[in-house]
Amino acid sequence: MDYRHALGQTDDTIVAVATAVGQGALAVLRVSGPRSWEIVNACFCAAGSTPWLLRSPRTAVFGTFSAPDGSLLDEVLALGFRAPASFTGEDSAELSFHGSPYIARTALSSLIAAGARLAEPGEFTRRAFLNGKMDLSQAEAVADLIASESAAGHAVAFRQLKGSVSRRMDELRTELIDTTALLELELDFSEEDVEFASRDRLMALLTDLQTEVTQLLETFVLGQALKEGVPTALLGAPNAGKSTLLNALLREERALVSAVPGTTRDTVEERFTAGGILFRLVDTAGIRETDETVERLGIERSQEAARRAAVQVLVVDAAVWNADPLPTQDLWAQLKAWNPQGHRLLVFNKVDQEQPVSPPAGALVLSAATGAGVSELEAALAQWVTQNPAYGADTVVSHARHAAALRAAADSLSQAENALRTGPSGELVAIDLRDALRHIGSITGQVVADDLLSSIFSRFCIGK
């Protein structure tokens, strides 16, 4: 579907530097719009006797590129595309320069002087969506793919880019459209008292749809964690070795370490990857009773980190456990009370100090100082994620916008079911089903508003 006129899409030609800012081997400029080839031709002279405008699309062409004053700027490789066989669905070109920031800036000025304008953030992908080259969920996956920091995050984004969410939403919409059409047909023949949609079949369909939407929503927590990092809190009493463990997992001295209890007064957050999965690791202040104001504030933040964490890692000094296990057992129970849904791992630290320990079943034993046993902790963290039933599923919801739309669709389906139970008329049911269709359609862009597009694509980088 072409949304350009409905959403005020202009027909001008845009240009941007598509590679990262800074010096590198190459700098790539992208041009897209109806005058792309003409604008490139004003600055680019193809080698050989055939001019650029007569070259075949999708063919790399070597030549020279001129600065705005007409002087030669660089030798470049130009690759042109003709609509609709391009990323944006428009005539477009990509120009590869040597990676000098000066060359990139000057080439950009040349193309703007020739008639292009500087692209807005995400405008190339936005045009691809508006020209029907991808739907909205796939467009969002482009940004996720670029931002992915782990194998798991990359896999989720790539499946979404290839249409995993799109296909599932289309299946749901098809079922709803068929049913809604039958109900609305009944309304057209209301005076004849006919029933095109079996009420028993409709009730079963509504139940099945609610189940499917609920199952999709249940993947959101995992999908968001795989994209942004699994929130993991290192918790425990003062001087248990939490900061040392943070440094061991990061393979760098990120947190200050001291034998003095209470060194950590605030949370320290870093990211690390284990088993191809990104974790957001939070080192917290030691939890204990204290009258010291600053330390108490730090402990309150530790409690908040425990409540938000998907994984709570309770770090225990093995010697403290041997002397009296009761405080550890109490804190273990407290962590569950703070976050009943969180996964807990019990880790005994400082075994390098010749502290033999008999851990409870499922506990890990390690030395953060020497690194012994740290790899087992990493494996345990990754294993907990991969054991999630949604891990590796074809369709995983990873965007808050998608989850909100699914929740709204679930509410509409529930209202439709209630309307079906309480009255014979299909009018109210049809209204609720149309609402559900609208919410599901907003995920892939069948239903879209210009302000929503502006919000989504403004978070993209320029040149994508």
N, C-alpha and C positions, 0 to 999 in steps of 0.2 A: 504494500500500500504506500502511495506517495503522499506524505504529510506536508510537503513544502509550502503549498499555498495556504493550507489551514493554519500553519504555525508561523507564517511570515518568513519562510526561508528565502533568502535572496539568491540571485544567480551570479554573484560576483566570484572572482577567482582569489583563492587564499594561498598564502605561502608561510612556511615556518621552518626553522631548523629542527630536524627530527632526532638528531643525536644529542647526547648529553653535553652540557656546557663544560668548556675547558678544552685543553689541547689533547689531541689524539691522532691516530693514524688517518682517520677519515672524518669528515663532516658531511652529513647528508641533509639536503634541503628538499622539502616536499611541496609540490604545487598541485592544486586541485580546483577545478572550475571550468566553465565552458571556453575560456580563453587561455587555458594552460599552455597548449602547444604554441600559440601565437606569442605569448609573453616570454616563454623560454626561448623561442626563435629570435627574439629581439636582443638577447644577451649571449646566446650560444651559437657557435659556428661549428657545424659538424665537419669532421675530416672527410675528404673525398669530394666527389662531384655532386652527390645527391644531398640537397639541403635537408635540414632537420624536419621541416614540415611534411616532406614526402617520404620520410622513413617509416618502416613498418612498426606498428606498436609491439610492445614487449620484446624489443630488440635493443641491446646495449649499444650505444653510439659514443665513440670517442670524439672529443673536440676541444675547443678553447672557449673560455668564458670571459666576458668583458666586464670591467668595473663601470660605474655610472658615467665616468668621464670618457669612456671609450677605450681606455688602455686595457691590455691583456691582464687578467687577474690570475687565472689558473688553467691548467689542463684538467678536464673533468670527464666523467663517464655519465651519460644521460640515458635514462630508461623511461620511455613514454608508454602510456596506457590510453586506450580510447573507451569511452562510455559504451555500454555499462560494465565492460570487463576490467574493473579496477576496484581497489579497496573501497573507495567512496561511491562508486557507481557513476562517477563523472570522468571527463577527460582529466588526466593527471600526469605528473612526471616526478621522478626522483633523480636528483643530481648529486653525484658523489665527488666531493672536493678533497684536497689535502686538508688535514684536520687543524689548520691554524684558526684560532678565534677571529683574527683579523680578516682572513679570507671569508669565513662564514658570515661575518657582519657585513662585509662589503658586497658579497653576492646577494645577500638578503636585500640590501639597499638597491641593487641593480634591478631585481625582480619587482620590487615595489615601485621603482621609478617607471618600469615598463607597463605597469597597470595592475599589479596584484596588490592585495592588502594583507597585513599581518593577521594570521589566524588567531582566533580565540582559543583558550584552553579546551581541548577535547573536540574541536570543531571538525576535524577530519572524521573521527568516529561518529560524531553526531550526524554528519552528512551521509555516512554509510547507513546509519539507521533510517534517516529520512528517505533515502533512496531505495529502501527495501533490501539492502545487502545483508542485514542482520537485524534481529529484534532487540528489544531494550535489555533483556537479561544478558544476551550475548555481548552487547556493547559494554555493559558494566563489567563483564568478565574480562574484557580487554585490559581495563585498568587493574583488575585483580591479578591478571597474569603478569603484568609489568611489575607490580608491587610484591609478587610472591617471594618469600624468603626461605621457603623450605620445599622439599619434594612433595609433602602432603598438601600444602597450600597451592602449589603449582598444579597438582592433579585435580583438585576441586575446581580451580579456575579454568583449566583446560577442558574439563568435561562440560562445564557450563558454556564455554566458548563454542564447543562443538554441538551444543543444543540440548543437553540433558534436561535442563529446567524447561526449555521451550517445548520439547516434546511432551513432557508430563503435563504442563499447563494446557497444551492444545488438546490432550486427551480428556482432561477434566472439562474444558470448555465445550468440547464436542458432545459429551454426555449431557451437559446442562442445556446446550442449545436445542438438542433434539427433544428433550422433555419440555422445555419452555415453549417450543413451537407448538407442540400438541396441546398444551394447556391454553395457549392463546387462540388456537383454532377452535377449542371448545367455547371460548368467550364469544367468538364470532357467530356461533350457532347456539347461543345460550337459550333462545326462545324454543328451540327444538329439543332441549333436554338430552343431548348426546354426550357420550363420554369417550374421548379419543385416547386418553391416558389412563390406564388402569391404576386405581388408587393403591392397590397392593404393590404393584410393580414400582410405582412412584415412591412409596414409603421405603421400599427396599433400596431403591436407587439413592435416596437422600441419606439413608443410613450408611451405605457404602461410600458415598462421597465424603461424608463427615469423617469416616474412618481414614480414608486416604489423605484428606487434608490434615488430620491430626497426626498421622504418621510422618508427613512431610515436615510439620512444625516441630516434631520431636528431633529432627535432624539439625535444627537451627543452632542449638548450643554447641554441638560438635563442629558444624560447618563454620561458625564464627570463630571458634577456637583454632581450627586448622588454618584459617585465613590470617587471624591477628595474633595467634599465639595462645597456648593453653595457660591460663593464669594459675601459677604454682607458688605457694607461700612456704618459705622456710620458717618454721615456728619452733619455739622451745624456751627453756629457761635461760637466763643469762649465762654466758661463757660455755654454752654447749657446743660451740664451733659452727654456728650457722654461717657467719661471714666467711670463715675458712672454706666451708663447703661451697658457698657461692663462688669464691675465687677458683676452687677446684673444677667446678662445672664449666665456668667461663674460660678456664685456662689462662687467666690473667689476674693480676692483683687489682681488683675493682673495689673491694670494700676494705676499710681499715680493720686490722686484726690486733687485739690486745688481750693479755691475760687478765686484765682488769674487768670484772663483770660490769655490764651495762654500757659498753663502749658504743654500741649501735643505739642511737636515740631516735632515728627516723627510718622509714622504709627506703630501701635501695632497690630499684627495678632494672633488670637487664634481660636480654633475650639470648637464648642459646638453642641449638638444635640437637635432638637426640633421636636416632632412628628415622631421620628424615622428617621429623615433626618439630615445629617451632613451639617453644615454651617461653612464657613471660615469667621470669623468676623474680620473686620478691623476697629480699632479705629483711627481716623484721627485728624490732627491739625485743630483748629477752622479756618473757612474761613472768612477772613476780609482783608481790605486794611492795609498794614503795610510797614514801611521802614526798619524794623529790619531784617537783612540778614538771620539769622538762621530760624526765624519764617516764612519768606517768602519761604524758601526752603521747610519747612514743609507743607505749604499751597499748593505748587506746587505738592507735593506728595499726598495731599488730593484730588486734582483735578484728578490726574492720577488714584487714587483708585476709584473715582467716575466713570471714563470712563471705567474701567475694571469690575466693579461690575455688577453682575446679578441683585442684589437688592440694592437700595439706600435707607437708612433709614435717613430721615432728622429729626434731633432732635432739638426741639425748646423750649426755656424757655417760659412757659406760660405767665409770666409777661411781657416779651419782646413783645410777640404777642398782648397782651392787650394794650400795650402802642402804638404800631405802627406795624400793620401787613404787611406793604409794603416791608420791607427788607426780610421778610420770603418769601413772594410771589415772589420777584425777584430771590432769591436763588433757590426756587422751579423750576422756569422756567429755571434757569441756569443749574440745574442738568439734565434736559431733553435735553438741548442743548449739554451738554457734552456727554451724553449717551442716544440717542433716543430710543434704544432697551431695556434699563434697566427698571426694575420695581421699582416704587417709593412708599415709605410709609412715611406719615407725622405723627410724634409723638410729642405730647405736654408733656413736662416733668415738674417736680417740682410742681405738683398739691398739694403736701403735705404742701406747704407753703401758703395754703389758697388763691390760685390764681384761681378763677373761670374762666373758659374759654369756649367759644362756638366754638367748632372745626368745620371745614368744613366737608362735607360728606366724609366718608371713613377714616378720621383721627382717631388716637388712643390717649388716655389720660392716663398718668401713672406717677408714682413717682419712679424713679430709686433708690432713697435713701431708701425708705421703701419697695420697691418691689411690691407695689400696681399697678396692670395693666400690669406687665411684662409678666405674663402668656398669656394675650391676644395678646401681640406682638409676642410671640413665636408661638401661634396658627395661627396668620395672616401670618407669614413667612412660616410655614408648609403648610397652605392652598394654598398659591400661587403656591407652587411646585406641590402639588397633583392635582391641577386643570389643569396642563399642559396635553394636549391630549395624550402625549407620556408616561405619568406616568403610570406605571403598564402594559404597553404594553408588549407583549411576546418578541418582538425583539427591543432592545434598543442598539444603537451603543455607546460604552463607551471608545473605544480606538482610539487614534489619528491615529494609523497605519491603522485601518479599515476605518476610515473616509477618509484618503488620498487615499486608494485603491478605495473606492466608487466614489470619485470625479474623479479619473482617468478613471474609468469605464463609468461614466456619460459623460465625454469628448469624449470617443471612440464611445459611442452610438450616441452622437450628430453628430460626424463626419460621422458615418454610415448613419444616416438619411439624411445629406446633400449630401452624395455621391449617395444615392438612388434617391434624387430629381433631381440631375443634370445629371445623366447618366443612361442608361439602363443596363450597364454591372454590374454584381454582384461581380466582382473581388475586387474592392476597398471596397465594403460593407463587403465582407467576411473578408478582412484584418482587418478592424475596429472592426468587431464582435469578431475576434480572440483576438485582444488586450483587449476588454472588458472582455472576458472569462479569460484571464490571470490575469487581475487586481482582478476580483472577486475571482478567485481561490487562489490568494495569501493570502486572509483573512483566509481561512480554511486550507491552506497548500497543496492544489493540485499542486500549483506552488510554489516552495520554493528554497531558496539558503542557503548555509551553513553559510554565514556571517550574514544573517537575523536571523537564528536560534541562533547563538552565541549571537547576540545582545539581543534577547528576553529572553533567559534562563539565561543569566548572571545577570539579575535583580532578579532572584529567590534567596531564601535562600538556604544554603547548607543543604542537607537532604530532599529536596522536589523536 
